[in-house]
Amino acid sequence: MYSIAEHFKSFFQSNDQFDTLIDNEGMPHGFAYKPSRTKDYDFILYTNGCSFVDKKYLDEAVTQILPSALHINRAKGGHGNLEIVDRSIRDLHYLSQTQLPIRAYISFSEVGRNRAEFALVKPKTCDTLNEYFKQILLQEYSQLEQGLADLNVDTYITTSFVSNSFNNNRRIIDDCDVHFDQEVYGAFTTGLVEYIKQRNNLFKFDTQDFVNELDKIHSYLQAMDHSDLISNYHPNRWECYQSIIDFAAEHYNEN
């Protein structure tokens, strides 16, 4: 296991102007930088997702611990799942033309950031709002799996902070020491619940469903706020990306 804790302290120094990332020697993270002895990379580490993946801590962890990985991070804050699926499929088909092995870490965000998601599942086929969101996520996962099926790419597919209902892969939020035992498929788009509620001619869910979802979102955000590894409801330490580092490092165990 390539431990992030061995390379970085679990805090950073800050002042009024900027944050200084500190390594395990107490120095700024780039202070001990040495030029690479080779111009080659061993493999491509492709990452995609929402703002949970679009973080400086991930890039620094990969740079310091796995310098022979060409890290291509296509994550973007605010991206919805259909954007993540479409871009990942297109990118990985293109990158597969290279001679380098590829390891792809793709992390789904919350359901409902793209309006087209609502067309993936008919609301009348689900008894509850929670089940409706879950089925949408399962359809998005299926689209991604099918779109990558013809590629020789090692993948790790999970979610950033919502429930992972399609496999047993750890989520980023799991490495952030956040514990919440209820299924939840949204956290920040509380307006989504209102959007659906206002269209009760299409989404005929019980009123209590909407109350339950809003209550869960509130409780989940409180749970996030209690973690020292979270700031403003987002990962704020290198340790939050241990699962990505572990997945990337498997390249050396398999080659």
ABEGO torsion letter per residue (X at the ends): XBBAAAABBABBBBBAABBBBBBAAGBBAAAABBBBABABBABBBBBBEBAAABBAAAAAAAAAABAABBBBBABBBGBBAAAAAAAAAAAAAAAAABABBBBBBBBBBBBGABAAAAAABBAAABABAAAAAAAAAAAAAAAAAAAAAABBBBBBBBBAABBBAABABBBAAAAAGBBBABBBABAABAAAAAAAAABAAABBBBAAAAAAAAAAAAAAAAAAAABAABBGGBBABAAAAAAAAAAAAAAAAAX
